[in-house]
Amino acid sequence: MNSVLQGSQEAPQGPATIWNKMFLILFFTNMALNMGLNMSNSLMALYVDTFGVSAAVIGSVGSTYAGSAMLARFISAPVIDTYNRKYVVLFSTLTLTVAFGGFALSNTIPMLVGFRLLQGCGMAFGNACCLTMVADMLPKDKYGSGIGYYSLAQVIASAIAPSVGLWLVEAVGFSMTFAIASSVMLVAALLTTQIRMAFTQVKKLKLSLHGLFAKEAIIPTVVLFTMVTGGSTGSFLILFARSQGVTSNIGLYFTISAVTMLATRPLIGRLNDRFGPVAVSIPSMFTSLIGFFIISYSTTLMGFLAAAFISAFGQGGCMPAMQALSMKTVKSDRRGAASCTNYVAMDLGVLSGPVLAGYLVEYLGYVAMWRIMTLPFIAGALVLFLYRDKIARIEKDFAAGATS
């Protein structure tokens, strides 16, 4: 019953340029997905608080998203690698349209929890499938640049979504804000229908460890986990700045970080194409390390802003390079598994990083926390150095067409 049907899902013959209609649609869809995620994450606690519930309930509603997203990723991988990816993205955007519309209509906590679970499911399918489709259509000689440009959508969304969300809530209220988010997701769904991609015969859906997890992508996945674990400390920044006497304009830290990543990711992507991911990512790891040490010594706003500028090179360089490398390790019909493997690792990093940092703050203080949390960056750089020859072979095989 689970045998493979004749034929397989093959990579479409992509255009010679990055900026084409399909790329632009996926770029906008990725931005819409991340705008919705960042806006809802920043507003959800405030929204749930209007129901007059306890802090424990507020926290529980927020965490339901992460739980459903993690579980859904294990189903999304084989779905992405089996069915027409265009319709997987369409399913995701329509699911999120319903979820945000549900937030707008919710008048009880169980309703809100149900739509939060639905949101996690939609995101699990959407962001992994969009990355997979972008990887399928990029020119080989511009792979790093293409992933770098594509990832700018997430940077832009994370930079502006919380502020836009708060502004909308003040202007029109929670219900209308979520209704607007639902409308944006519906526009993304309509745009998705305009995607034209080659799709031949498909495999029959089969849930197996091979379909759920791409062991070929383990090296970049481990590096992504270390990078995200170390970098998931932003929630402590404002508290630490206040303890150091910096209380005004500390929000500029996040603005400087976002602007720097926007400016540098295209350049770093081109360097990745020319010199390879190891040459780009190891220096990126150490710029993040230096940024954390600067934070630990900072007692003025200028110190924090300098750290933001330097740290942004690390985030802007390593993550797109490792995502591109992951896509190169497998053939097109396994890129869904590779993409989902990446996102599971990043989800685990987002979950574990703040917990580890919190324990370090509690027992050793903020200064020690910032310095100790550089260890994941060192671990990631060490993995890249030890496996540099294997990574070079992956790059060579991809260029030769062995994993196209």
C-alpha positions in Angstrom: 0.0 0.0 0.0 2.9 2.4 0.7 4.9 1.6 -2.4 6.1 4.3 -4.6 4.1 5.1 -7.7 5.9 5.4 -11.1 7.8 8.6 -11.3 8.8 11.1 -8.7 8.6 14.8 -7.9 11.5 16.5 -9.8 13.1 19.8 -9.4 11.7 22.3 -12.0 14.2 23.9 -14.4 14.6 27.3 -12.7 15.2 30.6 -14.4 18.6 32.1 -14.8 17.8 35.0 -12.5 16.7 35.1 -8.8 14.1 37.9 -9.1 11.3 36.3 -11.1 7.6 35.9 -10.6 7.7 32.7 -8.7 10.5 34.0 -6.4 8.5 37.2 -5.7 5.4 35.3 -4.8 7.2 33.1 -2.4 9.1 36.1 -1.0 5.8 37.9 -0.2 4.2 34.7 1.1 7.2 34.1 3.4 6.9 37.7 4.6 3.2 37.3 5.2 3.7 34.1 7.2 6.4 35.7 9.4 4.4 39.0 9.8 1.5 37.0 11.1 3.7 35.0 13.4 5.6 37.9 14.9 2.6 40.0 15.3 0.5 37.3 17.0 3.4 36.3 19.3 3.8 39.9 20.4 0.1 40.5 20.9 -1.2 37.2 22.2 -0.4 37.8 25.8 -2.1 41.2 25.7 -5.1 39.8 23.9 -5.5 36.9 26.3 -5.2 39.2 29.3 -8.4 41.0 28.1 -10.2 37.8 28.9 -9.4 38.3 32.6 -7.5 35.1 33.1 -4.4 34.2 35.2 -0.8 34.6 34.1 -0.5 30.8 33.9 -3.4 30.7 31.3 -1.8 33.5 29.4 1.5 31.5 29.1 -0.3 28.3 28.2 -2.1 29.9 25.3 1.1 31.3 24.0 2.9 27.9 24.2 0.2 25.9 22.4 1.5 27.4 19.1 5.0 25.9 19.5 3.7 22.5 20.5 1.4 22.1 17.5 4.1 23.5 15.1 6.6 20.9 16.4 4.2 18.0 16.0 2.9 19.1 12.6 6.5 19.4 11.2 6.8 15.6 11.4 3.8 15.2 9.1 4.6 18.2 6.9 7.9 16.8 5.7 6.5 13.7 3.8 3.6 15.8 2.6 5.9 18.4 1.1 7.9 15.7 -0.6 4.9 13.8 -1.9 2.3 16.3 -3.2 2.4 19.3 -5.4 4.2 21.9 -3.2 2.1 24.7 -4.7 -1.0 23.2 -3.1 0.8 22.6 0.2 1.6 26.3 0.4 -2.0 27.1 -0.6 -3.2 24.9 2.2 -0.9 26.6 4.7 -2.0 30.2 3.8 -5.7 29.2 3.8 -5.3 27.5 7.2 -3.6 30.7 8.6 -6.4 32.8 7.0 -8.9 30.8 9.1 -6.7 30.9 12.2 -6.4 34.7 12.2 -10.0 35.1 11.4 -10.7 32.8 14.4 -8.6 35.0 16.7 -10.8 37.9 15.6 -14.0 36.0 16.5 -12.9 34.2 19.6 -14.8 35.0 22.8 -13.6 32.2 25.0 -10.2 30.8 25.9 -10.9 27.3 24.4 -11.7 28.9 21.1 -8.5 30.9 21.2 -6.5 27.8 22.0 -8.0 25.9 19.1 -7.2 28.6 16.6 -3.7 28.9 18.1 -3.1 25.2 17.5 -4.4 25.7 13.9 -1.9 28.5 13.5 1.0 26.3 14.5 -0.1 23.6 12.0 -0.3 26.1 9.2 3.1 27.6 9.9 4.7 24.2 10.1 3.6 23.4 6.5 4.1 27.0 5.1 7.6 28.1 6.0 9.2 24.8 5.3 7.4 24.3 2.0 8.2 27.9 0.8 11.9 27.4 1.5 11.8 24.1 -0.3 10.2 25.6 -3.4 12.7 28.5 -3.4 15.5 26.0 -3.3 14.0 24.1 -6.2 14.0 27.2 -8.5 17.2 29.0 -7.7 20.1 29.0 -10.2 22.9 26.9 -8.9 25.5 29.6 -9.1 23.3 32.0 -7.1 22.1 29.6 -4.4 23.6 31.4 -1.4 22.5 34.8 -2.7 19.0 33.6 -3.4 18.5 32.1 0.0 20.0 35.3 1.5 17.6 37.5 -0.4 14.7 35.2 0.5 15.5 35.3 4.2 15.2 39.1 4.1 11.4 38.6 4.2 11.8 37.1 7.7 14.1 39.9 8.8 11.7 42.6 7.6 8.8 40.9 9.3 10.5 40.4 12.6 11.6 44.1 12.6 8.2 45.7 11.8 5.5 43.2 12.8 5.4 43.9 16.6 5.3 47.6 16.1 2.6 47.4 13.3 0.6 45.0 15.5 0.6 47.3 18.5 -0.2 50.4 16.3 -3.2 48.5 14.8 -4.5 47.4 18.2 -4.4 51.0 19.4 -6.1 52.2 16.3 -8.8 49.6 15.6 -8.7 47.0 18.5 -7.7 43.4 18.7 -10.5 41.9 16.6 -10.0 44.2 13.6 -6.2 43.7 13.8 -6.5 40.0 13.5 -9.1 40.4 10.8 -6.6 42.5 8.8 -3.9 39.8 9.3 -6.4 37.2 8.0 -7.0 39.3 4.9 -3.2 39.5 4.3 -3.0 35.8 4.5 -5.9 35.5 2.0 -4.0 37.7 -0.4 -1.0 35.4 -0.1 -3.2 32.4 -0.8 -4.5 34.1 -3.9 -1.0 34.9 -5.1 0.0 31.3 -4.5 -2.5 30.1 -7.1 -0.4 32.0 -9.7 2.6 29.8 -9.1 3.5 27.8 -12.2 5.9 24.9 -11.5 6.7 21.6 -13.1 5.1 18.7 -11.3 5.2 15.1 -12.5 4.1 11.9 -10.9 4.1 11.6 -7.1 5.0 9.1 -4.5 2.4 7.7 -2.2 2.3 9.3 1.2 4.4 7.3 3.6 5.2 8.2 7.2 8.6 6.8 8.0 11.8 8.0 9.8 13.4 8.5 6.4 10.6 10.8 5.2 10.5 12.7 8.5 14.2 13.3 9.0 17.0 14.2 6.5 20.2 12.7 8.1 22.0 14.1 5.1 21.4 17.6 6.4 22.6 16.8 10.0 25.7 19.1 9.8 24.0 22.3 8.9 21.1 21.4 11.1 23.3 21.0 14.2 25.0 24.4 13.4 21.6 26.1 13.1 20.6 24.6 16.4 23.7 26.0 18.1 23.2 29.4 16.4 19.6 29.7 17.4 20.2 28.4 20.9 22.8 31.1 21.5 20.9 33.8 19.8 17.6 33.2 21.6 18.5 35.6 24.4 16.8 38.8 23.1 14.1 38.7 25.8 16.8 39.3 28.4 18.4 42.2 26.7 16.1 45.0 27.9 16.2 43.7 31.4 20.0 43.6 31.4 20.2 47.1 29.9 18.0 48.4 32.6 20.1 46.8 35.3 23.1 48.6 33.7 21.3 51.9 33.9 20.4 52.1 30.2 16.6 52.8 30.2 16.1 55.1 27.1 16.0 54.1 23.5 17.3 50.5 24.0 14.7 49.5 21.4 17.2 50.9 18.9 19.2 47.7 19.5 16.6 45.7 17.5 16.4 48.4 14.9 20.1 48.5 14.3 20.2 44.7 14.2 17.5 44.4 11.6 18.8 47.2 9.4 22.3 45.7 9.5 21.0 42.3 8.4 19.0 43.8 5.6 22.1 45.6 4.3 24.5 42.7 4.7 22.6 39.5 3.8 22.8 40.0 0.1 26.5 40.7 0.2 27.1 37.7 2.5 25.0 35.5 0.2 27.3 36.4 -2.7 30.4 35.6 -0.6 28.8 32.3 0.2 28.4 31.5 -3.5 32.0 32.5 -4.1 33.9 31.1 -1.1 31.5 28.5 0.4 29.5 28.2 3.6 32.5 27.3 5.9 34.4 30.5 5.0 31.3 32.6 5.6 29.8 30.9 8.7 32.8 30.4 11.0 33.6 34.2 10.9 29.8 34.8 11.4 29.8 32.6 14.5 32.7 34.6 16.0 31.1 38.0 15.3 28.1 36.8 17.3 30.5 35.7 20.1 32.2 39.2 20.0 28.8 40.9 20.1 27.8 39.0 23.2 31.0 39.9 25.0 30.5 43.5 24.1 26.9 43.3 25.6 28.3 41.8 28.8 30.6 44.8 29.3 28.1 47.5 28.1 27.1 50.2 30.5 26.0 52.8 27.8 23.5 52.8 24.9 26.4 53.1 22.4 27.9 49.9 23.7 24.6 48.0 23.2 24.2 49.5 19.7 27.7 48.5 18.7 26.9 45.0 19.9 23.8 45.0 17.8 25.7 45.9 14.7 28.4 43.3 15.2 26.0 40.5 16.2 23.8 41.1 13.2 26.7 39.9 10.9 26.6 36.6 12.7 22.9 36.0 12.3 22.9 37.5 8.8 25.7 35.2 7.6 25.3 31.9 9.2 21.6 31.1 9.0 21.0 31.6 5.3 24.3 29.8 4.5 23.3 26.7 6.6 19.8 26.7 5.1 21.3 26.8 1.6 23.7 24.0 2.5 20.9 21.8 3.9 19.0 22.1 0.6 22.2 21.1 -1.3 22.6 17.9 0.7 19.5 16.2 -0.8 17.7 15.7 -4.1 14.6 17.7 -4.8 12.2 15.0 -3.6 13.8 15.1 -0.1 14.1 18.9 0.3 10.9 18.9 2.3 12.5 16.6 4.8 15.7 18.7 4.9 13.7 21.9 5.4 11.6 20.5 8.2 14.7 19.0 9.9 16.1 22.5 9.9 13.0 24.1 11.3 12.7 21.5 14.1 16.2 22.2 15.1 15.5 26.0 15.1 12.3 25.4 17.1 14.3 23.4 19.7 16.8 26.2 19.8 14.1 28.8 20.4 12.7 26.7 23.2 15.9 25.7 24.9 17.9 28.9 24.6 15.8 31.2 26.8 15.4 28.4 29.4 19.2 27.9 29.6 19.8 31.6 29.7 17.2 32.0 32.4 18.9 29.5 34.7 22.3 31.1 34.1 20.8 34.5 35.0 19.3 33.1 38.2 22.4 31.4 39.5 25.3 33.4 38.0 23.9 36.7 36.9 23.5 38.5 33.6 27.1 39.2 32.8 28.1 35.5 33.2 25.0 34.5 31.1 26.0 36.6 28.1 29.6 35.2 28.2 28.6 31.5 28.7 26.0 31.7 26.0 28.8 32.3 23.5 29.7 28.5 23.9 27.0 27.4 21.4 28.6 29.7 18.8 32.0 28.1 19.5 30.4 24.6 19.2 28.9 25.5 15.9 32.1 26.9 14.5 33.9 23.7 15.7 31.4 21.5 13.9 32.0 23.5 10.7 35.8 23.3 11.0 35.8 19.5 11.7 33.5 18.7 8.8 34.9 21.2 6.4 36.0 18.5 4.0 32.6 16.8 3.9 30.9 20.2 3.4 33.3 20.8 0.4 32.2 17.5 -1.1 28.6 18.4 -0.7 29.2 21.7 -2.5 31.1 19.9 -5.3 28.4 17.2 -5.7 25.7 19.9 -5.9 27.6 21.9 -8.5 28.1 18.6 -10.5 24.4 17.9 -10.3 24.5 14.9 -8.0 21.9 16.4 -5.6 19.9 18.6 -8.0 
